Amino acid sequence: MSKLISSMSRGIDRIWATPIRFLDTLGEMLTMLGRAFLWGLRPPYRIGLTLQAMEFIGVGSLSIIVLVSMFTGGVFGLQSVKAFRVFQADGYVGTAVSLTLTREIAPVISALMVSGRAGSAMATELGSMRISEQIDALATLGVNPIQYLVVPRLIAATVMLPILTIVFNVCGMFGAYVFVVLVMGVDEGIFIHNIRWYTDVGDLGMGLIKATFFGLMLALVGCHQGYNAGGGAKGVGIATMRTVVITSVAILVMDFVLTQILMQVGF
């Protein structure tokens, strides 16, 4: 009987362990975000470090965003033509592609690409600094590690991801135009007219708002995982892996939540 009770107790502990770890991690990240906000208001302002982070996140991710967006728009356009021609409505392919890109696909895929490239790099860089005691050395020299390492990355990701989303929209629509108009033979005038008629600033704004939150979130996760890494090289690898997994899941969950909220307020 005692063995059965002991086994049930261990099972209950395992069940509760996951949500407890989630709440602990969430609390740590929110604490880091609050500290970063407060330290970001205080001088010295790390403008040089912020520009370096913006160059790494934005300019460094530009090529992969352009490549992925063109083929994403092209594939979605081809699939839309096939579906719309069943109803003799292939003229509305441009509308479907533009609305889907601006409101959903562009911010989500841009965030996933940047998180896989830049978010994991943040975790690796800060994790390496943690296990080599460089972060402790900064604190010893009187430099706050949050202000020096975290704040520039949060600002850079929050600013650059909406810009990358705009690039994704432009290149995605170009890819759709090439495959839909030039390859599938959809009328060019109708394609462009329906894009201009049915897509407005609110659709673009919805995607940009999402991208802003995604950028802040992926930088926060990457910095948190790297900042708290431990256990040598293996710990750095685990922090990098967790960054990619957590950000990928969080982007999709946050996308659903933000969509519900933004649609309620009129987007």
KAGINOR-V871170 format. One record per residue. N is the residue number from 0. SS is DSSP state (@ for helix, = for strand, . for the rest). PSI is psi in radians with two decimals (none if undefined). D_CENTER is the distance of its C-alpha to the mean C-alpha in whole Angstrom. Layout:
BEGIN
N	SS	PSI	D_CENTER
N	SS	PSI	D_CENTER
END
This chain:
BEGIN
0	.	-0.73	50
1	@	-0.61	49
2	@	-0.67	47
3	@	-0.77	46
4	@	-0.69	45
5	@	-0.71	43
6	@	-0.72	41
7	@	-0.66	40
8	@	-0.74	39
9	@	-0.65	37
10	@	-0.72	35
11	@	-0.69	34
12	@	-0.70	33
13	@	-0.68	31
14	@	-0.73	29
15	@	-0.30	29
16	@	-0.71	27
17	@	-0.92	24
18	@	-0.55	23
19	@	-0.76	25
20	@	-0.68	22
21	@	-0.81	19
22	@	-0.65	21
23	@	-0.81	22
24	@	-0.73	18
25	@	-0.75	17
26	@	-0.70	20
27	@	-0.71	19
28	@	-0.71	16
29	@	-0.63	17
30	@	-0.75	20
31	@	-0.71	18
32	@	-0.74	16
33	@	-0.74	20
34	@	-0.70	21
35	@	-0.68	19
36	@	-0.78	20
37	@	-0.76	23
38	@	-0.48	23
39	@	-0.36	21
40	.	-0.22	24
41	.	2.47	27
42	.	2.77	28
43	.	2.54	28
44	.	2.11	25
45	.	1.21	23
46	@	-0.74	23
47	@	-0.77	23
48	@	-0.64	21
49	@	-0.74	18
50	@	-0.67	19
51	@	-0.75	19
52	@	-0.65	15
53	@	-0.68	15
54	@	-0.73	17
55	@	-0.80	15
56	@	-0.79	11
57	@	-1.12	12
58	@	-0.68	16
59	.	-0.48	15
60	.	-0.03	12
61	@	-0.76	14
62	@	-0.76	16
63	@	-0.56	14
64	@	-0.77	12
65	@	-0.80	16
66	@	-0.87	17
67	@	-0.70	15
68	@	-0.70	15
69	@	-0.78	19
70	@	-0.52	19
71	@	-0.84	17
72	@	-0.70	19
73	@	-0.80	22
74	@	-0.76	22
75	@	-0.65	21
76	@	-0.76	24
77	@	-0.77	26
78	@	-0.64	25
79	@	-0.69	26
80	@	-0.77	29
81	@	-0.72	30
82	@	-0.74	30
83	@	-0.48	31
84	@	-0.33	34
85	@	-0.59	35
86	@	0.22	36
87	.	0.72	37
88	.	0.61	34
89	@	-0.19	32
90	@	-0.33	32
91	@	0.18	29
92	@	-0.72	27
93	@	-0.69	26
94	@	-0.83	25
95	@	-0.76	23
96	@	-0.80	21
97	@	-0.76	20
98	@	-0.73	20
99	@	-0.70	17
100	@	-0.89	15
101	@	-0.64	15
102	@	-0.54	14
103	@	-1.04	12
104	@	-0.80	12
105	@	-0.92	11
106	@	-0.65	7
107	@	-0.89	7
108	@	-0.64	8
109	@	-0.77	7
110	@	-0.69	3
111	@	-0.73	5
112	@	-0.78	7
113	@	-0.66	6
114	@	-0.66	6
115	@	-0.53	9
116	@	-1.08	10
117	@	-0.68	10
118	@	-0.77	9
119	@	-0.61	12
120	@	-0.67	14
121	@	-0.80	13
122	@	-0.72	14
123	@	-0.77	17
124	@	-0.86	18
125	@	-0.58	19
126	@	-0.71	20
127	@	-0.68	23
128	@	-0.59	24
129	@	-0.83	24
130	@	-0.38	26
131	.	0.12	28
132	.	0.37	29
133	@	-0.59	28
134	@	-0.72	26
135	@	-0.61	29
136	@	-0.67	31
137	@	-0.77	29
138	@	-0.63	30
139	@	-0.61	33
140	.	0.04	33
141	.	0.22	32
142	.	2.17	29
143	.	2.13	26
144	@	-0.60	24
145	@	-0.81	21
146	@	-0.63	22
147	@	-0.64	22
148	@	-0.68	19
149	@	-0.83	17
150	@	-0.85	17
151	@	-0.64	17
152	@	-0.67	13
153	@	-0.79	12
154	@	-0.78	14
155	@	-0.80	13
156	@	-0.68	9
157	@	-0.60	9
158	@	-0.72	12
159	@	-0.52	11
160	@	-0.70	8
161	@	-0.62	10
162	@	-0.75	12
163	@	-0.58	11
164	@	-0.68	10
165	@	-0.76	14
166	@	-0.73	15
167	@	-0.76	13
168	@	-0.83	15
169	@	-0.89	18
170	@	-0.59	18
171	@	-0.72	18
172	@	-0.60	21
173	@	-0.77	23
174	@	-0.72	22
175	@	-0.70	23
176	@	-0.79	26
177	@	-0.83	27
178	@	-0.58	27
179	@	-0.83	28
180	@	-0.90	31
181	@	-0.57	32
182	@	-0.86	32
183	.	-0.16	33
184	.	0.36	35
185	.	2.49	33
186	.	2.22	35
187	@	-0.76	33
188	@	-0.78	35
189	@	-0.70	33
190	@	-0.88	30
191	@	-0.68	29
192	@	-0.77	31
193	@	-0.55	29
194	@	-0.82	26
195	@	-0.56	28
196	@	-0.69	29
197	@	-0.20	27
198	.	2.18	23
199	.	-3.06	23
200	@	-0.57	22
201	@	-0.65	20
202	@	-0.78	19
203	@	-0.71	17
204	@	-0.63	16
205	@	-0.78	15
206	@	-0.66	12
207	@	-0.64	12
208	@	-0.77	12
209	@	-0.78	9
210	@	-0.63	7
211	@	-0.81	9
212	@	-0.68	8
213	@	-0.76	4
214	@	-0.78	5
215	@	-0.74	8
216	@	-0.79	7
217	@	-0.62	5
218	@	-0.68	8
219	@	-0.75	11
220	@	-0.80	10
221	@	-0.78	11
222	@	-0.71	14
223	@	-0.80	15
224	@	-0.74	16
225	@	-0.70	17
226	@	-0.57	19
227	.	0.30	21
228	.	2.69	21
229	.	2.91	25
230	.	0.44	27
231	@	-2.69	27
232	@	-0.62	26
233	@	-0.70	25
234	@	-0.64	23
235	@	-0.73	21
236	@	-0.72	20
237	@	-0.72	20
238	@	-0.71	17
239	@	-0.77	15
240	@	-0.77	15
241	@	-0.62	14
242	@	-0.82	11
243	@	-0.77	10
244	@	-0.85	12
245	@	-0.79	11
246	@	-0.67	7
247	@	-0.80	8
248	@	-0.76	10
249	@	-0.62	9
250	@	-0.78	6
251	@	-0.71	9
252	@	-0.79	11
253	@	-0.59	10
254	@	-0.75	10
255	@	-0.80	13
256	@	-0.82	14
257	@	-0.62	13
258	@	-0.79	15
259	@	-0.78	18
260	@	-0.83	18
261	@	-0.61	18
262	@	-0.55	20
263	@	-0.55	23
264	.	0.05	23
265	.	0.10	23
266	.	none	20
END
